[in-house]
Structures are given as structure tokens and as C-alpha cells.
Amino acid sequence: MLIHWFLAAVHLLAVALGFWAVLTRGMAFRRLSDGAGGARSVLIADNVWGICAVILLISGGVRAFGGYEKGADYYLHQPLFHLKMALFVLILLLEIAPMVTLIKWRLALARGVGIDTRRVGLFARISHIEALLVLLMIVAATGMARGAAFG
């Protein structure tokens, strides 16, 4: 029973911290586009966002399919679970361009070379859209927790 509680707590903490991190990253991108911020704050927030995404994926997978919650059959037949997973995949797809760019930034900064900041405005918008998608995932999760059924 303690493992159920622990997994749920880790999952929820990763949601909260990940939401904060992606919003913070978006604001840091925005400051960078205004010439007021540094790349370091973008990269720190991005690290936290990435770590939280991995924790969410692992803890969510274990909770859903590891026999710690309602069971795989429940989740696979729950439309709100499919919505959550679709939103997660959408976040992953939106994340490709910022992720590739930030990897290039890390490599450039390690070599002491300048970074390309031309698309930081776009990446700020993407980060804020991802934050909205996280909120929608929370809405879907609360529906599942309350036994909302559709179909």
C-alpha cells in the first residue's frame, strides 16, 4: 500500500514541478527574446522540465501497467486515459524543435561559441502551449480519478 502512495506522490510532484518548469522556460525564452535574460535560465528550466517528463513517463507507466492502480484493462478502455496520452504525445511532438535547439545551445556554450536566438519567441509560445496541455492532462486525470465514463 505504501508503494501506491509513493508512486502517486512522485507522479503528482512531477506534474507540479514540470508545469512550473515549462512555464519558467517559456518566460526565460521570452526574456531572452527581449534581450533581458540569459540562456542559462532557459537551460536550467529545460533540465527540470526534461527530468519531470521522464519521471512522469516512468511513474505513470508503472502506475497504469504495473499493477499498482486500477489495472491496464481499465486504462486501455478509458477514453480520458487516451486523451491524456494523446496530449502527452502532442507535448513530445511540440518539444522536438526546442529540444534540438537547446542541445545545440549546450554544445555551442561548451565550446564557447555564440548561440542562435532567432526562434526564442516561437519556443516561448511552444512552452506556454505545452503548459496548457499539461493542465488539460490534469483535467483528464481528475476525470479518471472520479470515475467519469464516456461512450
Salt bridges, closest charged atoms under 4 A:
ASP46 OD1 - ARG25 NH1 2.74
ASP46 OD2 - ARG106 NH2 3.14
GLU69 OE2 - ARG63 NE 3.30
ASP73 OD1 - HIS77 ND1 3.11
GLU95 OE2 - ARG25 NH1 2.61
ASP116 OD2 - ARG118 NH2 2.69
GLU130 OE1 - ARG25 NH2 3.12
